[in-house]
Amino acid sequence: MNESPRPDTAQTLEHQVTKARAGDRDALEFVVRAVQKDVYNLALRFLWHPQDAEDATQEILIRIVTGLSGFRGESEFLTWVYRVACNRLLTLRKKRMEQKPLSFEEFGEDLIRGLSGDSLSVQYDVDERLMLEEVRIGCTLAMLLCLDRDQRLAYILGEIVEIDHSRAVEVLGTSPAAYRKRLSRARSSIVSFMRSHCGLVNPANPCRCRLRIKAAVDLGRIDPANLLFASTKEHAGQFRLVLSEIRRLQDARRAAALYQSHSEAQLSESFVSWLRRLTDETPDARLGDSSA
């Protein structure tokens, strides 16, 4: 699933960027709203927790707005946006899920210990399909945290977002050889781990999302009253069909497809209100200087 805009959408975006740089507030609002979901989804995959992702997205969008006059059009605007976002994510202090470094070995042991055949007998005041989706998304996103930050970004851009290599190199400001090495190592680690542990990718593995529910709740990783990732019962209920399609893919492609199957992350109402204020209150001085 390539998240790059269609050619007609990209052309409209570039046109609105030109108008925004000239001081058009409506164009600025269009531009910010056009990229906010891409930025948020990148941050969420990188940081795991939605609140941390929203905080990072706010910082990134402010940098995009205040730096818009410096965008010279030497690359596609969305490429520039990703570059701004990646630069900020790489320099953030460690967030809550990065405070204690997690290795694939430790994660694998945790998955084995966390299986419980009692999960179906435990009643929660929430649809079980949503609980399953919460476990599935939370668990697979946590796997990304076993990668170091450089490899994590390379995997997100190259495998999940499916940005082409030349564009990813430009986004990350690295050499083609360095990017290929990071992506290869990250892909190998994720695929190898899922092959060995994840029952979604390899049905021979004992781990099942249903068997993880009780342990996840007991350990405080899931709050049935405040789900972080699950969106709608309809989307959650469709996953069985999606999974059958994922398992038709070549083994090495199943991991990326599993990430791409995640429901679209939704920004909170408070973030939407903040976004509205950002475009409404941005001084004209931040937008002008179209000669830059």
C-alpha positions as CSV (number, residue, x, y, z in Angstrom):
1,M,0.0,0.0,0.0
2,N,1.8,3.1,-1.2
3,E,0.8,6.2,0.7
4,S,2.1,8.6,-1.8
5,P,-0.7,10.8,-3.3
6,R,-2.1,10.1,-6.7
7,P,-0.6,12.3,-9.5
8,D,-3.6,14.5,-9.7
9,T,-3.7,14.9,-5.9
10,A,0.0,15.6,-5.8
11,Q,-0.3,18.3,-8.4
12,T,-3.1,19.9,-6.4
13,L,-1.0,19.8,-3.3
14,E,2.0,21.4,-5.0
15,H,-0.2,24.1,-6.3
16,Q,-1.6,24.8,-2.8
17,V,1.9,24.8,-1.3
18,T,2.8,27.6,-3.8
19,K,-0.2,29.6,-2.7
20,A,0.5,29.0,1.0
21,R,4.0,30.3,0.6
22,A,2.6,33.4,-0.8
23,G,0.5,33.9,2.3
24,D,-2.8,32.3,1.4
25,R,-4.3,31.0,4.7
26,D,-6.9,28.7,3.0
27,A,-4.1,27.1,1.1
28,L,-2.0,26.7,4.2
29,E,-4.9,24.9,5.9
30,F,-5.3,22.7,2.9
31,V,-1.6,21.8,2.9
32,V,-1.5,21.0,6.7
33,R,-4.6,18.9,6.5
34,A,-3.3,17.1,3.5
35,V,-0.1,15.9,5.2
36,Q,-1.2,15.5,8.9
37,K,-2.3,11.9,8.6
38,D,0.9,10.8,6.9
39,V,2.9,12.5,9.6
40,Y,0.8,11.1,12.4
41,N,0.9,7.5,11.0
42,L,4.7,7.8,10.6
43,A,5.0,9.0,14.2
44,L,2.6,6.3,15.6
45,R,4.6,3.5,13.9
46,F,7.8,5.0,15.2
47,L,6.7,5.7,18.8
48,W,3.9,3.2,19.4
49,H,1.8,5.3,21.8
50,P,-0.9,7.6,20.2
51,Q,-0.3,10.5,22.7
52,D,3.4,10.5,22.0
53,A,2.7,10.3,18.3
54,E,0.3,13.3,18.5
55,D,2.8,15.3,20.5
56,A,5.5,14.6,17.9
57,T,3.1,15.4,15.1
58,Q,2.4,18.8,16.6
59,E,6.1,19.6,16.7
60,I,6.6,18.4,13.1
61,L,3.6,20.4,11.7
62,I,4.8,23.5,13.4
63,R,8.2,23.0,11.8
64,I,6.5,22.5,8.4
65,V,4.5,25.6,8.7
66,T,7.3,27.8,10.0
67,G,9.7,26.4,7.5
68,L,7.4,26.5,4.5
69,S,9.0,29.6,3.1
70,G,12.2,27.7,2.8
71,F,10.8,24.9,0.7
72,R,12.2,25.5,-2.8
73,G,10.5,22.8,-4.7
74,E,13.7,20.9,-5.4
75,S,11.9,17.7,-4.3
76,E,8.2,16.7,-4.1
77,F,6.6,18.5,-1.2
78,L,5.6,15.2,0.6
79,T,9.2,14.1,0.3
80,W,10.2,17.3,2.1
81,V,7.5,16.7,4.7
82,Y,8.8,13.2,5.4
83,R,12.3,14.6,5.7
84,V,11.3,17.2,8.3
85,A,9.3,14.5,10.2
86,C,12.1,11.9,10.2
87,N,14.7,14.5,11.3
88,R,12.5,15.4,14.2
89,L,11.7,11.8,15.2
90,L,15.3,10.8,15.2
91,T,16.2,13.6,17.6
92,L,13.3,13.2,20.0
93,R,14.2,12.1,23.6
94,K,13.2,8.6,24.2
95,K,9.5,8.3,24.8
96,R,7.6,6.0,27.1
97,M,7.9,2.8,25.0
98,E,11.6,3.4,24.4
99,Q,12.6,4.0,28.0
100,K,13.3,0.3,28.5
101,P,15.1,-1.0,25.4
102,L,13.3,-4.1,24.0
103,S,15.1,-6.9,22.2
104,F,13.5,-9.5,19.9
105,E,14.7,-12.2,22.2
106,E,13.0,-10.6,25.2
107,F,9.9,-9.9,23.2
108,G,9.7,-13.5,22.1
109,E,10.0,-14.7,25.6
110,D,7.2,-12.3,26.6
111,L,4.9,-13.7,23.9
112,I,5.4,-17.2,25.1
113,R,4.7,-16.3,28.8
114,G,1.7,-14.2,27.9
115,L,-0.5,-16.9,26.3
116,S,-3.5,-17.8,28.3
117,G,-6.2,-20.3,27.5
118,D,-8.5,-18.6,30.0
119,S,-8.9,-15.5,27.8
120,L,-12.3,-16.5,26.3
121,S,-13.8,-17.0,29.8
122,V,-12.9,-13.5,30.8
123,Q,-15.6,-10.9,30.1
124,Y,-14.9,-7.3,29.2
125,D,-17.4,-4.6,28.6
126,V,-16.2,-4.3,25.0
127,D,-16.6,-6.2,21.8
128,E,-14.1,-9.1,21.6
129,R,-13.3,-8.2,18.0
130,L,-12.0,-4.8,19.2
131,M,-9.9,-6.5,21.9
132,L,-8.4,-8.7,19.3
133,E,-7.6,-5.8,17.0
134,E,-6.1,-3.9,20.0
135,V,-3.8,-6.8,20.7
136,R,-2.8,-7.3,17.1
137,I,-2.0,-3.7,16.4
138,G,-0.3,-3.1,19.7
139,C,1.8,-6.2,19.4
140,T,3.0,-5.7,15.9
141,L,3.8,-2.0,16.5
142,A,5.8,-3.1,19.5
143,M,7.9,-5.3,17.3
144,L,9.1,-2.2,15.5
145,L,10.6,-1.0,18.8
146,C,13.0,-3.9,18.8
147,L,14.7,-2.2,15.9
148,D,17.1,0.8,16.5
149,R,15.7,4.1,15.3
150,D,17.6,4.2,12.0
151,Q,16.4,0.7,11.0
152,R,12.9,1.4,12.3
153,L,12.5,4.4,10.0
154,A,14.0,2.5,7.1
155,Y,11.5,-0.3,7.6
156,I,8.5,2.0,8.0
157,L,9.4,4.0,4.9
158,G,10.5,1.1,2.7
159,E,8.2,-1.7,3.7
160,I,5.1,-0.2,5.2
161,V,4.7,3.1,3.4
162,E,6.5,1.6,0.4
163,I,8.4,4.8,-0.6
164,D,10.8,4.0,-3.5
165,H,14.5,3.7,-2.6
166,S,15.7,6.9,-4.2
167,R,13.1,8.9,-2.4
168,A,13.8,7.2,0.9
169,V,17.4,8.0,0.5
170,E,16.5,11.7,0.0
171,V,14.2,11.6,3.0
172,L,16.7,10.1,5.4
173,G,19.7,12.1,4.0
174,T,21.9,9.0,3.7
175,S,23.7,7.1,1.0
176,P,21.9,4.4,-1.2
177,A,24.2,1.8,0.2
178,A,23.6,2.8,3.8
179,Y,19.8,2.8,3.3
180,R,19.8,-0.6,1.6
181,K,21.8,-2.0,4.5
182,R,19.5,-0.6,7.1
183,L,16.3,-1.7,5.3
184,S,17.7,-5.2,4.6
185,R,18.7,-5.7,8.3
186,A,15.4,-4.4,9.5
187,R,13.3,-6.5,7.1
188,S,15.3,-9.6,8.0
189,S,14.8,-9.1,11.7
190,I,11.1,-8.4,11.5
191,V,10.4,-11.3,9.0
192,S,12.5,-13.7,11.0
193,F,10.8,-12.8,14.2
194,M,7.3,-13.1,12.8
195,R,8.1,-16.4,11.1
196,S,9.2,-17.8,14.5
197,H,6.6,-16.3,16.8
198,C,3.6,-14.8,15.2
199,G,0.6,-17.1,14.6
200,L,-0.8,-14.6,12.1
201,V,2.1,-14.9,9.7
202,N,2.9,-18.5,10.4
203,P,-0.1,-20.6,11.6
204,A,2.3,-23.2,13.0
205,N,3.3,-20.8,15.8
206,P,1.3,-21.1,19.1
207,C,0.8,-17.4,19.6
208,R,-2.7,-16.2,19.0
209,C,-4.1,-12.7,19.6
210,R,-7.1,-14.2,21.5
211,L,-4.7,-16.0,23.9
212,R,-2.9,-12.7,24.6
213,I,-5.9,-10.7,25.7
214,K,-6.0,-11.7,29.4
215,A,-2.2,-11.2,30.0
216,A,-2.3,-7.9,28.1
217,V,-5.1,-6.6,30.4
218,D,-3.6,-8.0,33.6
219,L,-0.2,-6.3,32.8
220,G,-1.9,-3.0,32.0
221,R,-0.9,-3.0,28.4
222,I,-4.6,-2.9,27.3
223,D,-7.3,-0.9,29.0
224,P,-10.6,-2.2,27.9
225,A,-12.2,1.1,28.7
226,N,-9.7,3.1,26.7
227,L,-8.5,1.2,23.6
228,L,-5.6,3.0,21.8
229,F,-5.6,1.3,18.4
230,A,-8.8,-0.5,17.6
231,S,-11.2,1.6,15.5
232,T,-14.5,0.1,14.6
233,K,-16.2,-3.3,15.0
234,E,-16.7,-3.4,11.2
235,H,-13.0,-3.0,10.4
236,A,-12.0,-5.5,13.2
237,G,-14.5,-8.0,11.9
238,Q,-13.1,-7.9,8.4
239,F,-9.6,-8.9,9.5
240,R,-10.3,-12.6,9.1
241,L,-10.8,-12.1,5.4
242,V,-7.8,-9.8,5.2
243,L,-5.6,-12.4,7.0
244,S,-6.5,-15.1,4.4
245,E,-5.2,-12.7,1.7
246,I,-2.1,-12.0,3.6
247,R,-1.3,-15.7,4.0
248,R,-1.5,-16.0,0.2
249,L,1.5,-13.7,-0.1
250,Q,5.0,-14.9,-0.3
251,D,6.4,-15.5,3.2
252,A,8.7,-12.5,3.2
253,R,5.8,-10.1,2.2
254,R,3.4,-11.2,5.0
255,A,5.0,-9.0,7.7
256,A,4.7,-5.8,5.8
257,A,1.1,-6.6,4.7
258,L,0.2,-7.2,8.3
259,Y,1.3,-3.7,9.2
260,Q,-0.6,-2.3,6.1
261,S,-3.8,-4.0,7.3
262,H,-3.9,-1.8,10.5
263,S,-7.0,0.4,10.7
264,E,-6.4,4.0,9.9
265,A,-5.2,5.8,13.0
266,Q,-7.6,8.5,14.2
267,L,-6.4,11.8,15.7
268,S,-8.1,12.9,18.9
269,E,-10.6,15.8,19.0
270,S,-8.1,17.9,21.0
271,F,-5.6,17.5,18.2
272,V,-8.1,18.5,15.6
273,S,-8.9,21.6,17.6
274,W,-5.2,22.4,18.0
275,L,-4.7,21.9,14.2
276,R,-7.4,24.4,13.5
277,R,-5.8,27.0,15.8
278,L,-2.4,26.4,14.2
279,T,-3.6,27.5,10.8
280,D,-5.9,30.2,12.1
281,E,-3.2,31.8,14.3
282,T,-0.2,31.5,12.1
283,P,1.3,35.0,11.5
284,D,1.6,36.1,7.9
285,A,5.3,36.6,8.4
286,R,5.7,32.8,8.7
287,L,4.1,32.3,5.3
288,G,5.6,35.0,3.2
289,D,9.0,35.4,1.6
290,S,8.1,33.5,-1.5
291,S,11.5,34.3,-2.9
292,A,13.1,31.7,-0.6
